[in-house]
Amino acid sequence: MDCEIAFFKPERFEECLKYVGYLKENKYVHINLADVEENTKKRIMDFLSGAMFIQEGKIIYLGENIICTVPKNGKYFLEYENKLSKKDYPGSYDEEEEIIPIFRR
């Protein structure tokens, strides 16, 4: 598809599989997760986080339930500061806080 940015509003996890094609072509992908159940949001965010890690891109958190993937060398301007932190998004977590080894004898 001949575009620079693709907009999606998934209802099921399976719909996000096609987004990888756009990510591989270094396109911006804007996703509105408002109509997705919480468990599915987590799956989608995990999936996209892995894809963006491989592509060396990033995910921008634009507002509640709205994200945009940015390609490795992509340029963008965000005029406002998002009041929500990354931890407020489904599927997002801080690895340093999440991974806590527990030793039992």
N, C-alpha and C positions, 0 to 999 in steps of 0.2 A: 504494500500500500504506500502511496506517495504522500506522506505527511511527516511533520516534525513532532507532533504530539497527538496521542490517541486518548480519548476519554471513555471511561467505562464505569458502569454501575452494576456490579455482579449481584446475583441472588444466590448462587451456589459456588462451591469451591472449584468445580470442574471448569467454570467459565474463565478462571484466571490462568489456565494452562495456555491459552492463546496469547496471553500478554508476553510470554517469553519470546515469541517471534519478534515483537516490537523491541524488546530489550536487546535481543541479539543484533538488531539493526541500529542500535544506539539511538532509539527514539525515546522521547519523553512519554511516560504513561501516567495519566491522571486517573485516580481510582476513588470513587465514592462508595464507602462501605456501609452506608446508612441502612440498607435493606438486607443486611446479612446478619445471621445469628452470631452471638458472641463466640461460640466455639469455632464456627466457620471463619470468622474474622481472624482468629488466632492462627488457624491453618494457612490462610491466605498470606498473612504477614510473615509467617515462618518461611513459606515458599518464596515469596518475593525477596525477603532478606537474603536468603541463600543465593537466589539468582543475581541480585545486585552485588553480593560479595564476589561472585565469580566474575562478573562484568566490571568490577572495580568502580561501580557507580554508587549512588547514594539515594536514600529515601528522605524526602522532605515532608514533614508533618504540617499540613496546611491548616487544619482545623479539626473539629471533632468528626471522626470517621472519614477524613479526606486526606489522601496522600498523593504524592507525585514522585515518580522515580526519575532520577537525573542521570544521564549517561556519564561515563568516566570523564570526558572532556567537555561536558555540557555546562553552559553558562546560564545563570538565572538571576533574577532580582526579586527579592521578597521584601516588600515595603514595611510589613508589620512583623512584630514579634509574636509568635504563637504563645498563648497563655498556658497551654497544656504542655507538659513535658513528654518526652519520648516514652516514659514509663506509663503514661496514661492511655496509651494505645494498646489495643488487643494484640497479643503476640510479641510485644516489645518488653524487654527486660534488660537490666544492667547485669552483665555476666559476672562482674566482680561481686555484686551483692547476691546473685543467684547461686553461684557455686560455692557451697560451704561443705568442706569435707567433715564427715563424722566418723570417728574411730570408736569401735566397740570391741570389748574383749569378752 
